[in-house]
């Protein structure tokens, strides 16, 4: 799935904040809730963040 650059940047910011606050990486489900995207897009974003 093609991940839009601005959405990826927002996901990176959310993931960094989550890691700082909780000491663990964000999950795709948590990204889905925070971004309000569909789970397939959240999963694609999560995959891109972990690469």
C-alpha positions as CSV (number, residue, x, y, z in Angstrom):
1,X,0.0,0.0,0.0
2,X,1.3,3.5,-0.9
3,X,1.8,5.6,2.2
4,X,1.3,9.4,1.8
5,X,4.3,11.4,3.0
6,X,2.4,13.8,5.2
7,X,0.6,10.9,6.9
8,X,3.9,9.1,7.4
9,X,5.4,12.2,9.0
10,X,2.4,12.5,11.4
11,X,2.7,8.8,12.2
12,X,6.4,9.2,13.0
13,X,5.6,12.1,15.4
14,X,2.9,10.0,17.1
15,X,5.2,7.0,17.4
16,X,8.0,9.1,18.9
17,X,5.7,10.6,21.5
18,X,4.3,7.2,22.3
19,X,7.8,5.7,22.8
20,X,8.8,8.6,25.0
21,X,5.7,8.4,27.1
22,X,5.4,4.6,27.4
23,X,8.9,3.2,26.8
24,X,7.6,0.9,24.1
25,X,6.9,1.1,20.3
26,X,3.4,2.0,19.1
27,X,1.3,-0.8,17.6
28,X,-0.6,-0.6,14.3
29,X,-3.9,-0.7,16.3
30,X,-2.8,2.2,18.4
31,X,-1.8,4.2,15.3
32,X,-5.2,3.4,13.8
33,X,-6.9,4.9,16.8
34,X,-4.7,8.0,17.0
35,X,-4.8,8.7,13.2
36,X,-8.4,7.7,12.5
37,X,-7.3,5.8,9.4
38,X,-8.5,2.4,8.4
39,X,-6.5,-0.5,9.8
40,X,-4.9,-1.4,6.5
41,X,-3.4,2.1,6.2
42,X,-2.3,2.0,9.9
43,X,-0.6,-1.3,9.3
44,X,1.2,0.1,6.2
45,X,2.3,3.1,8.2
46,X,3.5,0.9,11.1
47,X,5.4,-1.3,8.6
48,X,7.0,1.8,7.2
49,X,8.0,3.1,10.6
50,X,9.5,-0.2,11.6
51,X,11.6,-0.5,8.4
